[in-house]
Amino acid sequence: MAKYPLHPPRKRRTREHLLADLSANHVARFALQCGFAAEELRQDYGLDLAVFTFDDQGYLESGVIWMQLKATDQLKTTRDSGAVLVRLDRRDILAWIAERYPVILVVYDAKQDCAYWLSIHSYFGNEQAFNRLRGKTVTIPIPTANRMSEIAMRDFAREKAALLVPRGEPT
């Protein structure tokens, strides 16, 4: 009879895996509290969560809110703590800018169990911010006033709806 190892090699759940799940749960909870649906994307191509919104009667609205989630135990901030700093790959930022629907960057602080958000389209909507996209990585400041909440989630839904109105699509 063949001998089997007593301790076969197994997959290990890392802290990074746990942080990713905690960040998705944190953001999805606000979407659910608004009556929206949140779907984690299985394939990671620079977007982690899709949020689908519904009207007051429960009907699905057109479009999607895309979320890119980052999570950390060691939140980096500006000296005055007025902004959270996150380093991003330039290629991802360019892809997010090209998206039709809103892309919301979210940084989850596991120690404080809170998250901060930045609307990519709003932030890079002016030439000054867009011109800072030099090099392979870019450090983006997210105002600490931008705490993830139900109010923020509803603001994202309004941002998405505003994109649909010029095309005459129902929201």
C-alpha positions in Angstrom: 0.0 0.0 0.0 1.3 3.5 -0.9 2.2 5.8 1.8 0.5 9.2 1.8 2.0 12.2 3.4 0.5 13.0 6.8 0.4 16.7 5.9 -0.2 17.1 2.2 0.4 20.6 0.7 -2.7 22.7 0.9 -3.7 26.2 -0.2 -3.3 28.8 2.5 -5.7 31.8 3.1 -3.5 34.8 3.4 -4.2 38.1 5.1 -4.5 39.7 1.6 -7.3 37.2 0.8 -9.1 38.1 4.0 -8.7 41.9 3.4 -10.1 41.5 -0.1 -13.2 39.7 1.2 -13.7 42.2 4.1 -13.5 45.2 1.6 -16.0 43.6 -0.7 -18.4 42.8 2.2 -18.0 46.4 3.6 -18.9 48.0 0.3 -21.6 45.5 -0.7 -23.4 46.1 2.6 -24.0 49.8 1.8 -25.3 48.8 -1.7 -27.7 46.3 -0.1 -28.9 48.9 2.5 -29.8 51.1 -0.5 -31.8 48.2 -2.1 -29.1 47.7 -4.8 -27.4 44.5 -5.8 -23.6 44.0 -5.6 -21.9 41.3 -7.6 -18.2 40.4 -7.1 -16.4 39.8 -10.3 -14.6 36.5 -10.4 -12.0 37.5 -13.0 -9.9 40.4 -11.8 -9.2 42.7 -14.8 -9.0 45.9 -12.7 -12.6 46.0 -11.4 -13.8 44.0 -8.4 -17.4 44.8 -7.8 -20.4 45.7 -10.0 -23.3 47.5 -8.3 -26.7 47.4 -10.0 -29.3 50.0 -9.0 -33.1 49.8 -8.8 -35.8 52.4 -8.8 -38.3 53.0 -6.0 -40.6 50.3 -7.4 -37.8 47.8 -7.5 -37.2 47.8 -11.2 -33.6 47.4 -12.5 -32.1 50.7 -13.8 -29.8 50.8 -16.8 -26.1 50.8 -16.4 -23.7 49.7 -13.7 -21.5 51.2 -11.1 -18.0 49.7 -11.2 -15.9 49.5 -8.1 -12.2 48.9 -7.7 -11.4 47.8 -4.2 -8.1 48.1 -2.3 -7.7 47.0 1.3 -5.0 47.5 3.8 -3.9 47.1 7.4 -1.5 50.0 7.0 -3.4 53.0 5.7 -1.2 55.7 4.1 -2.3 59.3 4.6 -1.1 62.7 3.9 0.8 64.5 6.7 -2.4 66.4 7.7 -4.5 63.2 7.5 -6.7 64.9 5.1 -6.4 62.3 2.4 -5.7 58.6 2.0 -2.9 57.8 -0.5 -3.2 54.9 -2.9 -0.7 53.9 -5.6 -2.2 52.7 -8.8 -1.0 51.3 -12.1 -1.3 53.9 -14.8 -2.8 51.3 -17.2 -5.7 50.6 -14.8 -6.5 54.3 -14.4 -6.5 54.8 -18.2 -8.9 51.8 -18.6 -11.2 53.2 -15.8 -11.3 56.6 -17.5 -12.4 54.9 -20.7 -15.3 53.1 -19.0 -18.7 54.4 -19.9 -20.2 54.0 -16.4 -18.8 55.4 -13.1 -15.7 53.7 -11.7 -15.4 54.2 -8.0 -12.0 53.5 -6.3 -12.4 52.3 -2.7 -9.7 51.9 -0.1 -10.8 49.8 2.9 -9.0 50.4 6.2 -9.2 47.1 8.0 -8.0 48.5 11.3 -10.8 51.1 11.5 -13.4 49.0 9.5 -14.1 51.9 7.2 -13.6 52.8 3.6 -12.8 55.9 1.5 -13.9 56.4 -2.1 -13.0 58.5 -5.1 -15.0 58.8 -8.4 -12.4 58.2 -11.1 -14.4 60.1 -13.8 -14.9 63.1 -11.5 -11.3 63.2 -10.3 -9.8 62.9 -13.8 -12.4 65.1 -15.4 -10.1 68.1 -15.5 -7.0 68.4 -17.5 -4.8 69.2 -14.5 -5.5 65.8 -12.9 -5.2 64.0 -16.2 -1.8 65.5 -16.9 -0.4 63.8 -13.7 -0.7 60.4 -15.3 3.0 60.0 -16.0 5.1 56.9 -15.2 4.0 53.4 -14.5 2.3 54.2 -11.2 0.4 57.2 -9.9 -0.3 58.1 -6.3 -3.9 59.3 -5.9 -5.1 61.2 -2.8 -8.6 60.3 -1.6 -10.1 62.8 0.8 -10.9 61.3 4.2 -14.2 63.2 4.0 -15.2 60.6 1.3 -16.2 57.9 3.7 -18.2 55.0 2.2 -21.9 55.2 3.3 -25.4 54.8 2.0 -25.4 58.5 1.0 -22.2 57.9 -1.0 -23.8 54.9 -2.7 -26.8 56.9 -3.7 -24.6 59.6 -5.0 -22.9 57.0 -7.2 -26.3 56.0 -8.5 -27.1 59.6 -9.4 -23.7 59.9 -11.2 -24.6 56.9 -13.2 -28.1 58.1 -14.0 -26.8 61.5 -15.1 -24.8 59.7 -17.8 -27.9 58.1 -19.2 -30.1 61.2 -19.5 -28.2 62.7 -22.5 -28.8 59.5 -24.4 -32.5 59.4 -23.6 -32.2 56.1 -21.8 -34.5 55.4 -18.9 -32.8 55.5 -15.5 
